[in-house]
Amino acid sequence: MVKIEVVIQPSKLDSAREALKNIGIDGLTVSEVRGHGRQKGHKEVYRGREYNVDLLHKIKLEMVVPAARKDEVTRALVEAVRTGAIGDGKIFVTEVLEAIRIRDDSRGESAL
């Protein structure tokens, strides 16, 4: 099993969810996060004063999938959220050693 973490633009959340739904991935966690990378933020004006916004709003998706589906899931996400501009986001894939469904103590991929 692998955990896939995806940090994307907020405007791409619906596209990402639809792409995952189309390939049969139903379970995911969505969090509102803030951060920056090469995008470095931008300037805004509030009450006549200019200031830097260096932590930008992003959406983080997290899901655990069978290792055999890793490439399919990452490919679907890239196609769904890519604009080609700085700030499109990142995908991180890590190995998951165990998953346990609390309700019935199912373990491994059957807990997904």
C-alpha positions as CSV (number, residue, x, y, z in Angstrom):
1,M,0.0,0.0,0.0
2,V,1.1,3.6,-0.6
3,K,0.0,6.9,0.8
4,I,-0.4,9.6,-1.9
5,E,-0.3,13.2,-0.7
6,V,-1.2,15.9,-3.2
7,V,-0.9,19.7,-2.7
8,I,-2.9,21.6,-5.3
9,Q,-4.5,24.9,-6.1
10,P,-7.9,25.3,-4.4
11,S,-9.6,25.8,-7.7
12,K,-8.5,22.3,-8.8
13,L,-10.2,20.4,-6.0
14,D,-13.3,19.5,-7.9
15,S,-11.3,18.3,-10.9
16,A,-9.1,16.2,-8.7
17,R,-12.1,14.6,-6.9
18,E,-13.8,13.9,-10.2
19,A,-10.7,12.3,-11.7
20,L,-10.3,10.0,-8.6
21,K,-14.0,9.1,-8.7
22,N,-13.7,8.2,-12.4
23,I,-11.0,5.6,-11.6
24,G,-12.8,4.2,-8.5
25,I,-11.0,6.0,-5.7
26,D,-13.6,7.0,-3.2
27,G,-11.7,7.5,0.1
28,L,-9.6,10.6,0.6
29,T,-9.0,13.3,3.2
30,V,-9.0,16.9,2.2
31,S,-7.3,19.7,4.2
32,E,-6.9,23.4,3.7
33,V,-3.3,24.2,4.1
34,R,-0.9,27.2,3.4
35,G,2.6,27.2,2.0
36,H,4.9,28.3,-0.7
37,G,7.6,26.9,-3.0
38,R,8.9,28.5,-6.1
39,Q,5.7,30.6,-6.4
40,K,7.0,32.7,-3.4
41,G,3.7,34.5,-2.8
42,H,2.4,37.8,-4.0
43,K,1.7,41.4,-3.0
44,E,-1.7,42.6,-1.9
45,V,-3.1,46.0,-0.8
46,Y,-5.2,46.3,2.4
47,R,-6.5,49.6,3.6
48,G,-4.1,51.4,1.3
49,R,-1.0,49.6,2.5
50,E,0.9,47.0,0.4
51,Y,2.0,43.8,2.1
52,N,3.5,40.5,1.0
53,V,1.4,37.3,1.2
54,D,4.1,34.6,1.3
55,L,2.0,31.7,2.5
56,L,-0.6,30.8,-0.2
57,H,-3.8,28.9,0.3
58,K,-3.5,25.3,-1.1
59,I,-5.5,22.1,-0.8
60,K,-3.9,18.9,0.4
61,L,-5.5,15.5,-0.6
62,E,-4.4,12.3,1.2
63,M,-5.3,8.8,0.2
64,V,-4.0,5.3,0.8
65,V,-4.2,3.0,-2.2
66,P,-2.9,-0.4,-3.2
67,A,0.7,-0.1,-4.5
68,A,-0.4,-1.6,-7.9
69,R,-2.7,1.5,-8.5
70,K,0.0,4.1,-7.6
71,D,0.8,5.0,-11.2
72,E,-2.8,5.1,-12.3
73,V,-3.8,7.4,-9.4
74,T,-0.9,9.8,-9.8
75,R,-1.4,10.0,-13.6
76,A,-5.1,10.8,-13.2
77,L,-4.3,13.5,-10.7
78,V,-1.6,15.1,-12.8
79,E,-3.9,15.2,-15.8
80,A,-6.8,16.6,-13.8
81,V,-4.9,19.5,-12.0
82,R,-2.0,20.5,-14.3
83,T,-2.2,24.0,-15.8
84,G,1.5,24.3,-16.7
85,A,2.0,27.3,-14.4
86,I,4.2,27.7,-11.3
87,G,2.1,26.7,-8.2
88,D,0.4,23.7,-9.8
89,G,1.5,21.6,-6.8
90,K,3.3,18.5,-5.8
91,I,2.6,14.8,-5.3
92,F,4.3,12.8,-2.6
93,V,4.2,9.0,-2.5
94,T,5.2,7.0,0.6
95,E,5.0,3.4,1.6
96,V,2.3,2.4,4.2
97,L,3.2,-0.6,6.4
98,E,-0.3,-1.3,7.8
99,A,-3.9,-0.1,7.6
100,I,-6.5,-1.0,10.1
101,R,-10.2,-0.3,9.9
102,I,-11.3,0.5,13.4
103,R,-14.9,-0.7,13.0
104,D,-14.2,-4.3,12.3
105,D,-10.4,-4.7,12.7
106,S,-9.9,-5.4,9.0
107,R,-6.2,-5.1,8.1
108,G,-4.1,-4.4,5.0
109,E,-5.7,-3.6,1.7
110,S,-9.1,-4.9,2.9
111,A,-9.2,-2.0,5.3
112,L,-9.1,0.5,2.5
